[in-house]
Amino acid sequence: MKNIFILLALCFSLLTSTSCQKDAWEEVELGKTPVLFLLNTTEKSSDEVYGFSVYYELNSLILWQTQYITSSGEEIEEYSDSSTDEDYHINFKIIAETIEKVETENEGTINEIEKKVVYVRTYVLKATKATGIGTLTVYEQKQVDSEETGDSTLIEEYEVSVSKQEKYKTK
């Protein structure tokens, strides 16, 4: 009986030692990428944006709700930088697509139809490099089924403090 327990213990230890294999960890290469951080210095309520991180080489925008909490991350489109030695002049767009019910009128009858709606937000940064102070203006244009529904509307204007930083990213 004693030999059976020893034999079972040996088999169990052999099985547990050979059944687990060490998996190779995937190496992560860390690099730094330039980031333009725009701190909202406008008087704000608790639900307004704290700041913006513009990862212009990665085409990414992160909106910060507080210093430590992000509220959203968006993909940047049509980034353009026409800055001079003295001033920042930066424009970029964020495009969001949704499906919404839109009212249409046909022979006096109003119907609600689901249509693809695209919101194009254009961000325009103008700031002085010496002080780092400027404005970030946000415009929005709505397109229903690829048809523009009017001119861009001013959505928000922020007073911002601009700083260039380098943050880690994974390659």
Backbone as ProteinMPNN parsed JSONL, in Angstrom:
{"seq_chain_A": "MKNIFILLALCFSLLTSTSCQKDAWEEVELGKTPVLFLLNTTEKSSDEVYGFSVYYELNSLILWQTQYITSSGEEIEEYSDSSTDEDYHINFKIIAETIEKVETENEGTINEIEKKVVYVRTYVLKATKATGIGTLTVYEQKQVDSEETGDSTLIEEYEVSVSKQEKYKTK", "coords_chain_A": {"N_chain_A": [[0.823, -1.19, 0.0], [1.954, 1.165, 0.787], [3.856, 1.479, -1.202], [2.205, 1.945, -3.408], [1.142, 4.498, -2.891], [3.498, 5.982, -2.989], [4.215, 5.531, -5.635], [1.996, 6.718, -6.938], [2.315, 9.385, -6.059], [4.763, 9.978, -7.274], [4.037, 9.747, -9.991], [2.102, 11.784, -10.118], [3.681, 14.07, -9.504], [5.43, 13.994, -11.669], [3.661, 14.366, -13.814], [2.639, 16.981, -13.241], [4.96, 18.508, -13.397], [5.731, 18.261, -16.051], [3.538, 19.048, -17.531], [3.13, 21.766, -17.494], [4.269, 24.32, -19.439], [6.749, 26.724, -20.056], [5.785, 29.682, -21.431], [6.939, 31.816, -23.951], [7.478, 35.201, -23.334], [6.148, 37.951, -24.999], [8.169, 40.397, -26.289], [8.102, 43.828, -25.564], [8.621, 46.716, -27.254], [9.525, 49.818, -26.244], [9.024, 53.154, -27.075], [9.401, 56.692, -27.529], [7.03, 59.239, -28.244], [6.159, 62.343, -29.751], [3.954, 64.628, -28.139], [1.345, 66.934, -28.104], [0.174, 68.758, -25.572], [-2.779, 70.173, -24.484], [-3.929, 72.194, -22.156], [-6.94, 72.932, -20.7], [-7.743, 76.077, -19.811], [-9.925, 77.573, -19.431], [-12.679, 78.798, -17.487], [-14.383, 76.217, -15.989], [-16.964, 73.727, -15.678], [-17.617, 70.728, -13.745], [-18.092, 68.734, -15.619], [-16.806, 69.365, -17.945], [-14.131, 69.369, -20.389], [-10.881, 68.621, -19.282], [-8.371, 68.623, -20.501], [-6.455, 68.161, -23.583], [-4.773, 65.669, -25.35], [-2.738, 65.569, -28.013], [-1.642, 63.305, -30.118], [0.136, 63.607, -32.576], [1.795, 62.246, -34.416], [0.838, 59.704, -34.261], [-1.733, 59.977, -34.995], [-3.876, 60.46, -33.114], [-6.216, 61.509, -30.664], [-6.701, 62.338, -27.333], [-9.092, 62.946, -24.948], [-9.213, 64.487, -21.837], [-10.887, 64.068, -18.814], [-10.336, 64.621, -16.167], [-7.268, 65.288, -14.429], [-6.289, 62.729, -14.261], [-8.075, 60.976, -15.452], [-9.329, 59.733, -18.449], [-11.711, 60.717, -20.928], [-12.364, 60.074, -23.508], [-11.04, 58.633, -26.526], [-9.946, 59.439, -29.71], [-9.653, 59.051, -33.278], [-7.513, 60.912, -35.304], [-8.007, 62.836, -38.221], [-6.875, 64.276, -41.273], [-4.717, 65.977, -40.321], [-3.036, 69.03, -40.006], [-0.248, 71.152, -39.903], [0.71, 74.33, -39.771], [2.489, 75.888, -38.403], [4.604, 78.548, -37.237], [7.852, 79.906, -36.328], [7.154, 81.477, -34.197], [4.419, 81.077, -33.609], [1.739, 78.693, -33.001], [-0.183, 77.001, -35.378], [-2.498, 74.906, -35.924], [-4.534, 72.411, -37.342], [-7.051, 69.91, -37.264], [-9.198, 67.05, -37.824], [-11.953, 65.239, -36.442], [-13.884, 62.475, -37.06], [-17.086, 61.186, -36.721], [-19.35, 58.557, -37.037], [-22.801, 57.768, -37.049], [-26.0, 56.13, -36.697], [-29.072, 57.553, -37.161], [-32.459, 58.514, -36.465], [-34.181, 60.291, -38.83], [-36.306, 62.918, -39.707], [-38.421, 62.952, -42.529], [-40.221, 64.454, -45.195], [-42.851, 63.539, -47.236], [-45.041, 64.115, -49.675], [-46.684, 65.607, -47.893], [-46.722, 63.952, -45.707], [-45.093, 63.114, -42.753], [-42.304, 61.233, -42.084], [-40.233, 59.024, -40.165], [-37.015, 58.052, -40.773], [-34.274, 55.822, -40.64], [-31.029, 56.93, -40.983], [-27.633, 57.229, -42.135], [-25.565, 59.245, -40.28], [-23.053, 61.626, -40.238], [-20.759, 63.213, -38.219], [-18.575, 65.826, -38.4], [-15.97, 67.065, -36.749], [-14.016, 69.888, -36.478], [-10.96, 70.914, -35.293], [-9.258, 73.775, -34.316], [-6.266, 75.152, -33.56], [-4.721, 77.958, -32.271], [-1.995, 79.581, -31.09], [0.518, 81.257, -29.12], [3.933, 80.562, -29.201], [5.883, 81.47, -27.423], [4.597, 82.152, -24.997], [2.873, 80.055, -24.719], [0.167, 80.229, -24.605], [-3.142, 80.205, -25.864], [-5.929, 79.669, -28.142], [-8.309, 77.075, -28.596], [-10.457, 76.167, -30.963], [-13.531, 74.654, -31.723], [-15.339, 73.316, -34.31], [-18.375, 72.079, -35.784], [-19.797, 70.008, -38.257], [-22.623, 68.625, -39.773], [-23.497, 65.755, -41.601], [-25.842, 64.145, -43.551], [-26.44, 61.096, -44.941], [-24.225, 61.54, -46.681], [-24.7, 64.118, -47.529], [-24.158, 67.5, -46.992], [-25.473, 69.365, -44.293], [-25.467, 72.04, -43.898], [-23.508, 74.951, -42.931], [-20.402, 74.837, -41.053], [-20.707, 74.771, -37.536], [-19.964, 76.7, -34.697], [-18.911, 75.024, -31.933], [-17.501, 74.897, -29.478], [-15.205, 76.893, -27.619], [-12.052, 77.049, -26.344], [-9.823, 78.362, -23.921], [-6.454, 77.745, -23.868], [-3.473, 76.253, -22.533], [-0.477, 75.506, -23.975], [1.727, 72.804, -24.307], [4.629, 71.055, -25.307], [5.344, 67.66, -25.206], [6.932, 64.484, -24.499], [5.85, 61.224, -24.711], [5.609, 57.814, -23.612], [5.144, 55.116, -25.869], [3.908, 52.09, -27.317], [5.556, 50.11, -29.708]], "CA_chain_A": [[0.0, 0.0, 0.0], [2.866, 2.297, 0.874], [4.468, 1.602, -2.528], [1.212, 2.526, -4.319], [1.113, 5.94, -2.628], [4.753, 6.544, -3.505], [4.102, 5.49, -7.096], [1.023, 7.757, -7.317], [2.935, 10.683, -5.817], [5.758, 10.143, -8.32], [3.309, 10.015, -11.245], [1.495, 13.104, -10.008], [4.73, 15.099, -9.617], [5.922, 13.933, -13.043], [2.637, 14.993, -14.656], [2.566, 18.426, -13.002], [6.185, 19.185, -13.832], [5.851, 18.25, -17.512], [2.346, 19.589, -18.19], [3.229, 23.229, -17.573], [5.4, 24.776, -20.237], [6.977, 28.159, -19.985], [5.531, 30.381, -22.686], [7.824, 32.956, -24.147], [6.814, 36.495, -23.247], [6.368, 38.794, -26.154], [8.888, 41.589, -25.88], [7.48, 45.086, -25.938], [9.596, 47.775, -27.471], [8.975, 51.117, -25.876], [9.63, 54.312, -27.697], [8.717, 57.929, -27.165], [6.397, 59.951, -29.34], [5.82, 63.707, -29.341], [2.561, 64.885, -27.811], [0.995, 68.324, -27.837], [-0.847, 68.742, -24.516], [-3.519, 71.432, -24.406], [-4.631, 72.273, -20.869], [-8.079, 73.853, -20.745], [-7.65, 77.065, -18.731], [-11.216, 78.257, -19.366], [-13.514, 78.445, -16.338], [-15.113, 75.034, -16.423], [-17.723, 72.952, -14.695], [-17.005, 69.421, -13.516], [-18.273, 67.823, -16.746], [-16.094, 69.841, -19.124], [-12.84, 68.759, -20.699], [-9.718, 69.127, -18.542], [-7.273, 68.865, -21.434], [-6.402, 67.395, -24.822], [-3.463, 65.162, -25.743], [-2.721, 65.378, -29.462], [-0.548, 62.443, -30.559], [0.04, 63.911, -34.008], [2.454, 61.228, -35.237], [0.026, 58.489, -34.183], [-3.096, 60.365, -35.397], [-4.763, 60.125, -32.011], [-6.577, 62.582, -29.741], [-7.263, 61.852, -26.081], [-9.743, 63.979, -24.146], [-9.054, 64.205, -20.41], [-11.959, 64.597, -17.976], [-9.582, 65.188, -15.053], [-5.836, 65.092, -14.644], [-5.963, 61.308, -14.265], [-9.131, 60.169, -16.073], [-9.648, 60.089, -19.826], [-13.126, 60.538, -21.24], [-12.474, 59.391, -24.805], [-9.909, 58.656, -27.442], [-10.466, 59.554, -31.068], [-8.677, 59.011, -34.362], [-7.386, 62.198, -35.988], [-7.937, 62.822, -39.68], [-6.496, 65.533, -41.921], [-3.893, 66.812, -39.444], [-2.152, 69.951, -40.72], [0.502, 72.038, -39.018], [1.336, 75.439, -40.49], [3.085, 76.713, -37.352], [5.823, 79.299, -37.525], [8.746, 79.907, -35.172], [6.519, 82.231, -33.118], [3.034, 80.696, -33.316], [1.152, 77.412, -33.381], [-1.372, 77.015, -36.236], [-2.722, 73.478, -36.138], [-5.913, 72.013, -37.628], [-7.299, 68.493, -37.502], [-10.61, 66.687, -37.79], [-12.424, 63.988, -35.853], [-15.103, 62.102, -37.779], [-17.876, 60.178, -36.009], [-20.525, 58.106, -37.786], [-23.874, 57.145, -36.275], [-27.272, 55.922, -37.383], [-30.084, 58.316, -36.436], [-33.759, 58.668, -37.097], [-34.286, 61.621, -39.426], [-37.651, 63.155, -40.229], [-38.53, 63.334, -43.936], [-41.599, 64.758, -45.592], [-43.174, 63.043, -48.554], [-46.443, 64.418, -49.99], [-47.373, 66.069, -46.704], [-46.603, 62.972, -44.629], [-43.774, 63.139, -42.105], [-41.838, 59.891, -41.725], [-38.907, 58.919, -39.548], [-36.215, 57.045, -41.449], [-32.914, 55.71, -40.124], [-30.029, 57.295, -41.978], [-26.263, 57.384, -41.645], [-25.241, 60.636, -39.986], [-21.628, 61.808, -39.98], [-20.4, 64.475, -37.57], [-17.181, 66.182, -38.641], [-15.522, 68.122, -35.835], [-12.754, 70.493, -36.865], [-10.268, 71.566, -34.183], [-8.325, 74.784, -34.798], [-5.438, 75.673, -32.476], [-3.886, 79.133, -32.529], [-1.347, 79.93, -29.827], [1.85, 81.837, -29.174], [4.896, 79.608, -28.653], [6.634, 82.07, -26.321], [3.815, 82.069, -23.756], [2.131, 78.8, -24.683], [-1.251, 80.549, -24.394], [-3.875, 80.367, -27.109], [-7.312, 79.201, -28.163], [-8.676, 75.894, -29.366], [-11.832, 76.357, -31.406], [-14.084, 73.414, -32.252], [-16.492, 73.493, -35.183], [-18.988, 70.809, -36.146], [-20.658, 69.978, -39.427], [-23.402, 67.391, -39.826], [-23.786, 65.253, -42.943], [-26.812, 63.053, -43.557], [-26.279, 60.356, -46.194], [-23.176, 62.213, -47.457], [-25.099, 65.468, -47.936], [-23.929, 68.466, -45.927], [-26.725, 69.976, -43.851], [-25.232, 73.448, -43.573], [-22.141, 75.359, -42.624], [-19.867, 74.42, -39.761], [-21.218, 75.53, -36.402], [-19.041, 76.803, -33.57], [-19.383, 74.188, -30.822], [-16.812, 75.219, -28.231], [-13.935, 77.608, -27.723], [-11.303, 76.871, -25.103], [-8.536, 79.007, -23.697], [-5.577, 76.623, -23.555], [-2.043, 76.393, -22.313], [0.1, 74.498, -24.857], [3.07, 72.325, -23.973], [5.092, 69.884, -26.066], [5.857, 66.625, -24.312], [7.192, 63.18, -25.098], [5.236, 60.165, -23.904], [5.936, 56.47, -24.07], [4.176, 54.385, -26.671], [4.402, 50.768, -27.716], [5.778, 50.06, -31.16]], "C_chain_A": [[0.871, 1.259, 0.0], [3.513, 2.543, -0.499], [3.502, 2.221, -3.537], [1.141, 4.038, -4.137], [2.361, 6.622, -3.155], [4.711, 6.591, -5.025], [3.127, 6.551, -7.607], [1.616, 9.156, -7.137], [3.987, 10.982, -6.877], [5.098, 10.469, -9.664], [2.698, 11.409, -11.238], [2.533, 14.208, -10.169], [5.314, 15.131, -11.021], [4.945, 14.617, -13.99], [2.595, 16.51, -14.477], [3.82, 19.144, -13.47], [6.315, 19.225, -15.343], [4.656, 18.883, -18.208], [2.405, 21.107, -18.33], [4.475, 23.609, -18.355], [5.532, 26.279, -20.076], [6.74, 28.761, -21.36], [6.486, 31.565, -22.772], [7.003, 34.239, -24.087], [7.149, 37.287, -24.486], [7.043, 40.078, -25.68], [8.184, 42.825, -26.403], [8.581, 46.121, -26.087], [8.928, 49.099, -27.151], [9.751, 52.21, -26.579], [8.865, 55.542, -27.25], [8.149, 58.568, -28.42], [6.051, 61.36, -28.876], [4.312, 63.872, -29.163], [2.401, 66.381, -27.567], [-0.108, 68.284, -26.791], [-1.452, 70.124, -24.406], [-4.344, 71.41, -23.127], [-5.721, 73.324, -20.974], [-7.994, 74.798, -19.551], [-8.924, 77.892, -18.614], [-11.911, 77.863, -18.069], [-14.388, 77.281, -16.759], [-15.886, 74.406, -15.277], [-17.103, 71.566, -14.621], [-17.134, 68.482, -14.714], [-17.561, 68.283, -18.012], [-14.716, 69.209, -19.243], [-11.719, 69.448, -19.914], [-8.584, 69.484, -19.504], [-7.358, 67.929, -22.629], [-4.967, 66.94, -25.041], [-3.525, 64.847, -27.229], [-1.461, 64.59, -29.812], [-0.494, 62.557, -32.078], [0.767, 62.919, -34.893], [1.662, 59.927, -35.264], [-1.414, 58.74, -34.607], [-4.124, 60.005, -34.337], [-4.977, 61.344, -31.118], [-7.187, 61.946, -28.504], [-7.828, 63.05, -25.331], [-9.657, 63.56, -22.683], [-10.199, 64.86, -19.652], [-11.37, 65.255, -16.733], [-8.114, 64.948, -15.372], [-5.486, 63.618, -14.816], [-6.956, 60.43, -15.014], [-9.397, 60.666, -17.489], [-11.137, 59.874, -20.066], [-13.301, 59.865, -22.593], [-11.164, 59.501, -25.568], [-10.454, 58.615, -28.853], [-9.329, 59.468, -32.075], [-8.7, 60.34, -35.111], [-7.322, 61.973, -37.495], [-7.555, 64.217, -40.153], [-5.755, 66.487, -40.978], [-3.026, 67.724, -40.296], [-1.539, 70.925, -39.721], [1.189, 73.098, -39.866], [1.938, 76.429, -39.488], [4.331, 77.413, -37.857], [6.738, 79.193, -36.308], [8.107, 80.574, -33.958], [5.169, 81.674, -32.681], [2.723, 79.263, -33.714], [-0.072, 77.691, -34.25], [-1.616, 75.566, -36.641], [-4.215, 73.227, -36.339], [-5.971, 70.499, -37.747], [-8.783, 68.226, -37.336], [-10.801, 65.352, -37.077], [-13.756, 63.679, -36.532], [-15.795, 60.97, -37.025], [-19.119, 59.849, -36.828], [-21.522, 57.451, -36.843], [-25.059, 56.873, -37.195], [-28.328, 56.63, -36.536], [-31.389, 58.299, -37.197], [-33.897, 60.115, -37.548], [-35.695, 61.762, -39.981], [-37.573, 63.583, -41.692], [-39.994, 63.58, -44.25], [-41.796, 64.312, -47.025], [-44.675, 63.218, -48.768], [-47.241, 64.757, -48.746], [-47.311, 65.121, -45.523], [-45.182, 63.008, -44.08], [-43.442, 61.726, -41.641], [-40.49, 59.99, -41.038], [-38.177, 57.757, -40.207], [-34.835, 57.02, -40.802], [-31.936, 55.989, -41.254], [-28.671, 57.387, -41.309], [-25.974, 58.878, -41.492], [-23.764, 60.704, -39.607], [-21.428, 63.19, -39.363], [-18.916, 64.702, -37.792], [-16.841, 67.339, -37.715], [-14.142, 68.587, -36.274], [-12.19, 71.256, -35.672], [-9.237, 72.518, -34.766], [-7.589, 75.361, -33.591], [-4.627, 76.849, -32.984], [-3.327, 79.568, -31.19], [0.024, 80.52, -30.094], [2.829, 80.873, -28.516], [5.636, 80.171, -27.444], [5.899, 81.924, -24.986], [3.11, 80.725, -23.599], [0.636, 78.993, -24.509], [-1.927, 80.747, -25.746], [-5.302, 79.904, -26.986], [-7.424, 77.945, -29.021], [-10.154, 76.049, -29.685], [-12.306, 75.07, -32.073], [-15.353, 73.747, -33.043], [-17.064, 72.113, -35.503], [-19.874, 70.989, -37.366], [-21.329, 68.618, -39.486], [-23.673, 67.031, -41.283], [-24.743, 64.071, -42.811], [-26.751, 62.397, -44.929], [-25.367, 61.097, -47.177], [-23.581, 63.584, -47.986], [-24.898, 66.407, -46.755], [-25.244, 69.152, -45.587], [-26.536, 71.437, -43.463], [-23.778, 73.707, -43.29], [-21.704, 74.783, -41.286], [-20.376, 75.354, -38.68], [-20.161, 75.54, -35.309], [-19.633, 76.034, -32.394], [-18.805, 74.672, -29.498], [-15.559, 76.017, -28.537], [-13.272, 77.558, -26.355], [-10.095, 77.787, -25.081], [-7.616, 77.886, -23.231], [-4.156, 77.076, -23.293], [-1.394, 75.224, -23.051], [1.483, 74.102, -24.355], [3.394, 71.113, -24.834], [5.736, 68.928, -25.087], [6.251, 65.419, -25.127], [6.64, 62.136, -24.152], [5.638, 58.82, -24.484], [4.788, 55.891, -24.881], [4.753, 53.012, -26.93], [4.507, 50.748, -29.216], [5.094, 48.863, -31.749]], "O_chain_A": [[0.583, 2.252, -0.668], [3.691, 3.692, -0.904], [3.933, 2.948, -4.432], [1.086, 4.779, -5.118], [2.287, 7.72, -3.707], [5.125, 7.579, -5.632], [3.405, 7.213, -8.607], [1.426, 10.018, -7.994], [4.096, 12.12, -7.334], [5.549, 11.36, -10.383], [2.767, 12.13, -12.233], [2.297, 15.178, -10.889], [5.66, 16.205, -11.514], [5.359, 15.368, -14.873], [2.523, 17.245, -15.462], [3.738, 20.294, -13.902], [6.95, 20.135, -15.876], [4.758, 19.228, -19.385], [1.767, 21.662, -19.225], [5.594, 23.262, -17.975], [4.54, 27.001, -19.975], [7.404, 28.401, -22.332], [6.787, 32.217, -21.773], [5.954, 34.341, -24.722], [8.286, 37.292, -24.958], [6.548, 40.758, -24.781], [7.727, 42.86, -27.546], [9.363, 46.365, -25.168], [7.895, 49.448, -27.723], [10.979, 52.179, -26.658], [7.794, 55.431, -26.654], [8.711, 58.454, -29.509], [5.686, 61.55, -27.716], [3.512, 63.333, -29.927], [3.227, 67.006, -26.903], [-1.213, 67.825, -27.08], [-0.743, 71.119, -24.254], [-5.339, 70.69, -23.032], [-5.448, 74.478, -21.303], [-8.154, 74.371, -18.407], [-9.0, 78.807, -17.794], [-11.76, 76.736, -17.598], [-15.066, 77.354, -17.784], [-15.534, 74.525, -14.103], [-16.163, 71.265, -15.358], [-16.368, 67.525, -14.824], [-17.701, 67.647, -19.056], [-14.213, 68.594, -18.303], [-11.62, 70.675, -19.883], [-7.922, 70.51, -19.347], [-8.202, 67.035, -22.689], [-4.04, 67.743, -24.929], [-4.273, 63.966, -27.654], [-0.356, 65.131, -29.803], [-1.019, 61.698, -32.786], [0.379, 62.76, -36.05], [1.805, 59.133, -36.194], [-2.234, 57.822, -34.583], [-5.116, 59.333, -34.619], [-4.05, 62.108, -30.851], [-8.085, 61.111, -28.609], [-7.134, 64.042, -25.106], [-9.983, 62.426, -22.331], [-10.46, 66.052, -19.814], [-11.835, 66.307, -16.295], [-7.768, 64.466, -16.451], [-4.485, 63.295, -15.455], [-6.698, 59.24, -15.195], [-9.656, 61.849, -17.711], [-11.749, 58.975, -19.489], [-14.285, 59.157, -22.806], [-10.313, 60.344, -25.284], [-11.344, 57.818, -29.149], [-8.181, 59.778, -31.758], [-9.76, 60.831, -35.5], [-6.671, 61.045, -37.975], [-7.878, 65.214, -39.506], [-6.12, 67.656, -40.852], [-2.35, 67.255, -41.212], [-2.209, 71.444, -38.828], [2.137, 72.802, -40.593], [1.902, 77.642, -39.694], [5.014, 76.945, -38.768], [6.43, 78.469, -35.362], [8.471, 80.276, -32.821], [4.807, 81.784, -31.509], [3.335, 78.695, -34.619], [-0.907, 78.524, -33.897], [-1.009, 75.066, -37.588], [-5.05, 73.756, -35.606], [-5.047, 69.876, -38.27], [-9.527, 69.043, -36.791], [-9.94, 64.472, -37.106], [-14.649, 64.525, -36.572], [-15.191, 59.94, -36.727], [-19.849, 60.743, -37.258], [-21.149, 56.683, -35.956], [-25.098, 57.339, -38.334], [-28.468, 56.349, -35.345], [-31.42, 58.097, -38.411], [-33.749, 61.045, -36.754], [-36.216, 60.858, -40.635], [-36.78, 64.45, -42.059], [-40.886, 62.987, -43.644], [-41.018, 64.657, -47.914], [-45.482, 62.55, -48.122], [-48.349, 64.254, -48.559], [-47.798, 65.452, -44.442], [-44.205, 62.941, -44.826], [-44.205, 61.106, -40.899], [-39.709, 60.909, -41.288], [-38.657, 56.623, -40.203], [-34.288, 58.066, -40.454], [-31.996, 55.384, -42.324], [-28.56, 57.592, -40.1], [-26.117, 59.66, -42.432], [-23.289, 59.94, -38.767], [-21.869, 64.2, -39.91], [-18.092, 63.868, -37.416], [-17.352, 68.448, -37.87], [-13.219, 67.787, -36.422], [-12.85, 72.13, -35.11], [-8.433, 72.125, -35.61], [-8.196, 75.976, -32.714], [-3.933, 76.751, -33.996], [-4.075, 79.887, -30.266], [0.614, 80.311, -31.154], [2.591, 80.414, -27.399], [5.983, 79.421, -26.532], [6.513, 81.61, -23.967], [2.79, 80.308, -22.486], [-0.091, 78.024, -24.288], [-1.371, 81.369, -26.651], [-5.833, 79.76, -25.884], [-6.731, 77.785, -30.025], [-10.997, 76.061, -28.788], [-11.592, 74.472, -32.877], [-16.292, 74.36, -32.534], [-16.347, 71.112, -35.498], [-20.598, 71.975, -37.495], [-20.689, 67.587, -39.275], [-24.03, 67.887, -42.092], [-24.491, 63.127, -42.063], [-26.977, 63.045, -45.951], [-25.7, 61.256, -48.351], [-22.87, 64.156, -48.813], [-25.396, 66.157, -45.658], [-26.031, 69.482, -46.473], [-27.377, 72.004, -42.765], [-22.93, 72.821, -43.39], [-22.519, 74.309, -40.495], [-20.467, 76.566, -38.876], [-19.537, 74.517, -35.026], [-20.722, 76.353, -31.918], [-19.53, 74.835, -28.517], [-14.933, 75.84, -29.582], [-13.849, 77.968, -25.348], [-9.422, 77.969, -26.096], [-7.955, 77.153, -22.302], [-3.707, 78.123, -23.761], [-1.724, 74.068, -22.782], [2.304, 74.956, -24.022], [2.543, 70.254, -25.062], [6.555, 69.315, -24.254], [5.941, 65.337, -26.316], [6.918, 62.151, -22.953], [5.961, 58.696, -25.665], [3.617, 56.15, -24.606], [5.956, 52.798, -26.777], [3.659, 51.297, -29.918], [5.164, 48.645, -32.958]]}, "name": "protein", "num_of_chains": 1, "seq": "MKNIFILLALCFSLLTSTSCQKDAWEEVELGKTPVLFLLNTTEKSSDEVYGFSVYYELNSLILWQTQYITSSGEEIEEYSDSSTDEDYHINFKIIAETIEKVETENEGTINEIEKKVVYVRTYVLKATKATGIGTLTVYEQKQVDSEETGDSTLIEEYEVSVSKQEKYKTK"}
